[in-house]
Amino acid sequence: MKQTLAEKIMSRLAGRAVRAGELVELSPDWTFSLDDGIGLIDRYFATNDIEQLAAPEKIVLFYDHYSPADSPLHAHVQRIGRLFCQRFKIEKLFDVGEGISHQIAIETGLVRPGEMVTNTDSHTTTIGAVGAAGCG
């Protein structure tokens, strides 16, 4: 029996053939975070003494929920995100006004068919429009 698209994507990432129902550990092609979640991630990293990322080149931060910041708190969270990118050497930051994460990812060709994306946004499943797997 042929594989589904999800099985093909996960097989590539797992380095072996996988089938529906299996439990696999894998690293997605991309991990996205947004301005509405980066503060929580920063706090989690600080609480757990995380000082380095294995693959900062696979991480992208988007400012698309508080764009522009509508309160001092949201402006502070965006500042935390900028500092987070500096500290963890994350070079891809789509700033205020550049668009919505899952749309930018498709429109710029950042995400390609057959890739997998995790994101702190539940709408990431729209990445499926280009034959990629998106998990919110």
Secondary structure, DSSP 8 states (H G I E B T S, - for coil): ----HHHHHHHHHHTS---TT-------SEEEEETTTHHHHHHHHHHTT----S-GGGEEEE--SSSS--SHHHHHHHHHHHHHHHHHT--EEE-TTS--HHHHHHHTTSS-TT-EEEESSGGGGGGGGGT-EEE-
